Amino acid sequence: MIGNLAAGLAAGAVACVGYGTFIEARSFRVRRVRVPVLPVGAPKVRVLHISDIHLATGQRPKLAFISRLAALEPDVVVSTGDNIASGEALPELLDALGRLREVPGVFVFGSNDYYGARLSNPLAYLARSSSKEDGGELTPLPTEELRRGFEAGGWQDVNTGRTTLEVRGLKLEFRGTSDAHHQLDNYSLVAGAPADGVDLAVGVTHAPYRRVLDAMASDGLPLIFAGHTHGGQVCVPGWGALTTNCDLPPRQAKGLSQHVTPEGSSWLHVSAGLGSSPFAPYRFACPPETTLLTLTPVSNG
């Protein structure tokens, strides 16, 4: 009887991995949310948040989904990193993004925009927060070519920088950090109050570590974008994420929430992302997604 139970559990595990790899990991979708952050009377602004594509060559369903995103007609694009799994995939990514790269946008990088993923125990993700100290050979990715590809259409690099975009008659200020997961962030270089005359100040980072979120919220940024978590990637139905692979609580692994500090609070949007490491190419109860956020005026009541 014990042997039958063990065999049944093993068969169930194999079935779950197969489902997560060949079905759910390809079940791409668009999440839609509304965020009240604009001045009273301002027009609505549609922001497309893209993250954690982890594109490898030949991923045709993912490329087809990305190529359709321009049809959503966003006013702004925010990309929070981990775009490619290999240098060979970069031309395919830029081609799939197509005219979306001509929409005003900003971007920051994650670790897999600098270095390729390394072979490791896929269950380690559930046990702890992995980091660059995990060891193994680092394979450089074509970071500068990726940067040039994004900038060619007009997206602005906010890896440790600030920029202002004029969208629908509004001035939107964006500031960002590079990947906090690998300690590449230096928020002090962009810290401080929003510039005069800005209608909305926005923070952008790849990994939502609390040191970065706290600093952005304390500086009075009403909205922050992040990725990295994959929404937990393997979730428990009815419960949610088990980990975020950073120090953000699992309940905030994806979607819209509020990040509160003694000095201020911000809306935080964490993307569940469109991909995963090529060495752990499955999802469970956490389908890949991008998000179209409609920014609306705050209530005047």
WOVENDA-V514395 format. One record per backbone hydrogen bond with DSSP energy under -0.5 kcal/mol. NH is the residue of the N-H (numbers start at 1). CO is the residue of the C=O. Records with the same first field share a line. If there is no record, write none. Layout:
# WOVENDA-V514395
NH=CO  CO
This chain:
# WOVENDA-V514395
5=1
6=2
7=3
8=4
9=5
10=6
11=7
12=8
13=9
14=10
15=11
16=12
17=13
18=14
19=15
20=16
21=17
22=18
23=19
24=19
25=20
26=23
27=24
28=26
29=288
31=29  290
33=292
35=294
37=35  296
38=296
42=39
45=295
47=45  293
48=76
49=47  291
50=48  78
52=81
54=82
55=83
59=56
60=58
63=59
64=60
65=61
66=62
67=63
68=64  65
69=66
71=68
72=69
73=70
75=46
76=46
77=104
78=48
79=106
80=50  78
84=112
85=55
86=55
89=86
90=87
93=89
94=90
95=91
96=92
97=93
98=94
100=97
101=98
102=99
103=100
106=77
107=156
108=79
113=110
114=111
115=111
116=139
122=120
124=121
125=122
126=123
127=123  124
128=124
130=128
134=131
135=132
140=138
141=114
143=141
146=142
147=143
148=144
149=145
150=146
151=147
152=148
153=149  150
154=151
155=150
156=105
158=107  156
160=158
161=158  176
163=174
165=172
167=165  170
170=167
172=165  170
173=171  200
174=163
175=202
176=161
177=204
178=184
182=179
183=180
184=179
189=186
190=187
191=187
198=195
199=171
200=171
202=173
203=223
204=175
205=225
208=206  227
209=207
212=209
213=209
214=210
215=211
216=212
217=213
218=214
219=215
220=217
221=216
222=201  220
223=201
224=267
225=203
226=269
227=206
229=227
230=271
231=253
232=229
233=230
234=232
235=233  284
236=240
237=235
239=236
240=236
242=234
252=249
253=250
255=270
257=268
259=266
260=258
261=264
264=261
266=259
267=222
268=257
269=224
270=255  268
271=226  269
274=51
275=52
280=277
282=280
283=20
284=233
288=24
289=273
290=29
291=49
292=31
293=47  291
294=33
295=45  293
296=35
298=38
